[in-house]
Structures are given as structure tokens and as C-alpha cells.
Amino acid sequence: MTKCLVVFFSQGGTTRRIAESIAKGIRSGDIDVNLFNIKDGQLPDLKKYDVLGIGSPTYYFRPPFIVSDCLDNLPDLSGKKVFTFILHGTYPGDAGNRVRRALKNKGGSEIGYSRYYGADYFLGYVKQGYLFSPDQPKPEKIGEAEQFGRELAARVAGKPYTQQDYDPAPAVIYRLQRVLLSRFLIRHQYSRLFGADKKACSACGLCMKLCPTQNIRADVSGRPVWGRNCMLCFSCEMKCPKDAIKAPVTWFLFWPSMFYNTRKAAHDPSIAFARVTHRSGKTNIL
């Protein structure tokens, strides 16, 4: 039996939902499908699989570092069919392009690419009072993901596939923002700016549990200390029930970018949004 592995990165569960729907569609072609979340550790042995899918959210108009690292560490994929899917709350940038090209450079033969909106719980936007693409992916989009899986199954069985065009490059202003959010600067500068208010922090350990790169450890009092393997997902501050954590997204340097991005997306009729407040680790729609 043909075997397929769907590899994805999901923190809040949205990318997982799409991955599960795609897998359901693929199974309609009598293909054995396994799913794996990158944050759970080392990938299964890819030699056991004939088809590989990579699913990624969009961070700063590109794949998050944890996905990029996974792609860099893939073995030779010659002879394997591959596909890509991404989720984005505002603009996809070139996140999909980067994943697709990485799979191609590893020797994979593409059989599909798809994009989906997902609720954008990015701290920089939520702090501005905006939740983009709320309630996404909606049921009809889940259905589209399952149909995408059926199409993949048909292509595995031999149906011809015409490769889709690559997505347009992100606007210059977004590319400039990414320069300010390079891995070098995150590792050597911004990661040093995380901190927890000792009076407010209850040493609950939730931030350590949620960190996808295990970048946070406890000090002698049980309170968080940040390392240098941060990818600026801001889950630690987003979910802190005591609002004790302060991350560099609230730093003045980033305010113009966050202001521009939220206003730009809020005035784009193709992007839905809700006004929100965020406190005590919860985002509440007004």
C-alpha cells in the first residue's frame, strides 16, 4: 500500500485541522496516511513513505524557523511525491514558495499546493486590537482541504498535475520588516529582551510548556528564563494568565510596523477581522 506522511507545525491546532482534513481526503484513495507535528520531536523515517506533505503557518510572511529547520534537515527526496499547504491570517508572503522550493531542491516531485486562511493570533496585531481571519478556517474551507486531499490521491494514482505558479513576492515594506526580524537579530538581540515580572509571575510553568522550541527554562524560583532559540511566536506572553511576561513586540521599535500592518490589512476587503481585547492570556472579541 502507498504510504503518505503529512508533516506540519501547529501550536493552536488550526494547521492540524487542515492537515487532518487533507489526510482524510488522501485516504479516500486507499493510501495509508500518518500525521506528525514538527514540535513533537524527530521526524519518522522518511524511507518508509512514498509521499510527503509539509504544512506550515505563516510567521512574518515566511515559514517559522522550526519549519525551515525541518526542511533543511530533510534527506534526499528523489522518487517521492511531495505537496505543500500553508495557513495565513493576513498575507501569505512567500511562505509557500519557500517550502515548495525547499522540497524541489531536495528532489521531490510536486503534486499539489494549497493555501488557507487561519485565525491570526499574532500578539503584535492583537495588541493593536485586531484579530484577523477570525473563525477561520470555516467549515467550507475544511471541506476544500479534504477535496485537495482527494485530488492528491488521484495524482498519486497517476492523474496529471500542472504545477501552480509561485505566489507573488511580498511587498517591499514587508521584506524590510523581515530584515529587522532576521534570525541573527532574534538570537542575539530580541531574545534578550524577554522577561517576567517577578511579582506578577506565579511560576505556573505554562510558558515553558507551550514554547515550541523548548527555549524557556525555570530559574531557582521556578520563574522563566529565556534562551536564544526563540522564533518570536510570542506564545509565552500571549498565554500568560497573569500578564507577567513582556516581549519585544511591545518595544517601541516595532510599533510603526505593527501599526502599518494592522491598518493595511484592516482596510483590505479580502481580509476579515474582529476588534478584540487581550488580557490574562485570553483574546476576547468585542
N, C-alpha and C positions, 0 to 999 in steps of 0.2 A: 504493500500500500504506500502511496505517496505520502510523505510527511512534511509538514509545514511548521515553522517556528515563527511566532509573532512576538517580536521584542519591542518593548515600549517603555517610556518613562512616564509615570503618573504619580502625582503627590496627592491631589484631592479626589481622584477617582474618575475624572472626566475622560482622560485619554484611555483609561482602562475600559470604560463603557464603549467607546468607539472600537477599541481592539477586540472586545468580546463580540460585538456585532459583526465586525468583519470576519472573525473566526467562524461565527455561526453560518455566514454565507459561504465561506470556503468549504465547510463541512458538507454542504449540500452536494458537492462534487465527489463525495466519498473519499475525502482527504483527511488524514489524521492531523489535527492541529493542536499544538501546545502554545501556551502563552507564558511570557516571562517579563517581569518588571525589572528594569535595569538596576533600580535601587536595592534590589534584593540580593545582589552579590554577583558571583561569577556566572557568565553565560553557560548554558548547556553546551555539550559537544556538538558543533555545527555539522560534523561529518555525518551525523545521523539524519540530517534533514535535506530535502530536495528543494525546498522553497523557504526563503527568509523574508519576513516583513519587518520594517522598522517604523515605529510610531513615535512622534515627538511633539510636545508642546512648543510654543514659540516664546523664547525669552530674548528681549531686546532685538527682535526681528531676525533672530538666528536660533539654532538649536541650543539648548542649555549645554554647559560644558560636560555634564555627565553623559549626554548622548554623543557629543563629539568624541569623547574619550573612548566610548564603546565602539564607535565607528573606526577610530584609529587602530584599535586593537583587534579588529576582525581579521581572521585568516583569509587566505585566497578564496574567492567565491566562484572561481571559474566552474562553469557547469551548473550553477544554481540559478534558479529564477528568483528575482527579488522584486519587492514593491515597497512603496513609501506612503505614509499618511501623516499629516500634521494637523494640529489644532492651533487656532489663533483667536484672540479676543478682539483685536483691532486689525492690524495689518500683518500679513504673513512674512513680509520682508523676503529674504532669500533662505529662510529656514528649510523649506522643501528642497530647494536647489542644492543646498549643501549636503543634505542626506542623500539625495539621488546621485550626485556626482561622486560622493564617497563610495557608494555601493558599486557604481560603474567602474571606478578606479580599482576596486578590489576584484573586478572581473565578473560581477553579477550581470545577469540579463534581465532588464526591467520588463515587468508585465503589468504595471499599474502605478498610478499616483492619484491621491485624493486629498482634499482639504476640508476642514470642518470648523465652524465657529464653536468656541467653548467659553464659558463664563470666565472673565478675566479678573481674578482676584489678585491683581498686582498691587502691592502696597502703595507704590507711588501714585497710582490712579485713585485707589480707594481713599487715600489721604486727601486727595483733591475733591472727594465726594462723588466719584463716578465708578460705577460697576458696568463695564462694557460687556455686551452679549449676555445679559442675564438670562437664566433658564436655558441656556444652550449647553449641549446640543438638545434640541427639541425632538419629540418622537419621530417626526418625519425625517430628521437628519439621521437618527439612529437607523431608520429604515433604509436610507440611502447608503449607509455604511454596510448594512447587510447585503444590499444589492451589489455594491462594489466587491464584496467577498464572493458573490456568485459569479461575477464577471472574471475575477481572478481564477476561480476554479475552472471556468471554461477555457481560459488562456493556458492554464497548466495542462489541460487536456488537448491543447493544440489549436485553439481558436486564434487567428492572427491578432496582433496588437500593434497599433500605430502609436508610437511614443508621443506623449503630450509635450507641448512646448514648456520650456522652463518659465518660472514666474518672473515678472519684471523685477529688476533690482530695486531695492528700497530707495526712497528719495535721499538726496544728498544730506539733508539735515539729520536723518535717522542714522546714516552711515557715520556722520561726525559724532553723534551721540555714542555710537558703539566704540569709537576710539577712546572716549572717556570711560568706557566700561570694558576695557580690554582685560584679558586675564592677568596680565602683568600688574596693572594698577589695582585690580581687585585683590590680588595676592599680597602685594607689597604696601598698599595704602589703605584701601577701603576696609579690608578685613580687620584692620587695627582699630577701626572706629566703632565697632560694636561694643555694647556694654549693657549691663543690667544694674538698675537702681537697687542697691543693697537693702534699702528699707522696704521697697515695694516687692522685691523678689521673694517668693515663698519657697524657693528651691524645690519646686514640684517636679522638675526634670522634663517637662513636656517639650521644651525647645530642643533638648538633646535627643529625645525620642523621634522628633519629627525631621531633624536635619538629614537630608538625603545623602550627604557626603560624610556623615559622622564627624563633622568639623567642630562640634561643641562637646567639651568635657566639663566635668564638675570640679570645682576647687575644693579645698578642705571643708568649706562650709556648705557644700552641695550646690553652690550657685554656678552659673555657666561661665565658661571661659572659651573664647573663640580661637580656632587655629587659623591656618592660611589656605585651607582647601574649600573656600567659600565660592558659591556661584551666584550670589546675590538673589536668591529666591525669596528671601525675607520671611520664610515660614516662621522663623523664631519670633519675630516681632508680631507678625500677623495673628498668631495663635496664642500669644501670651495672655493668660486670663487676668493678669494683674497690671497690664500695660507697663511692665517694668523694663522692657528692652527698648533701646534706642539704636536704630541702624542708620547708616549713612544716607539712605534715601531721603531722610528728613534734613540733611545737611543743605545749606544754602546753595552750594554749587549746583545741585541737581534741580533746584526749584524751577528755573526757567524751562528746562527740558520737560519736566512733568507738567508744567502749566501749558506749554505749547502742545504736547501730545494729547492731553485731555481735551483741550479746546478744539484741536484739529479733528479728532475722532468724534467728538460730540456734535460737530456740525456736518458730519458725513452721513447722508441719508441711508447709506448702505449698512451702517453700524448702529445697532440698538444699544441703549444704555438706560440705566436707572440711577437716580440720585440716592446716595447712601450715607450712613454714618458708620464709623468703626470704633468700637471700644470694647475693652475686656475680652479681646480675642474673637469678637464676632462682628460681622458685617451685616448691618440691618438696612433693608430697603425702606426708604421714606414713603 
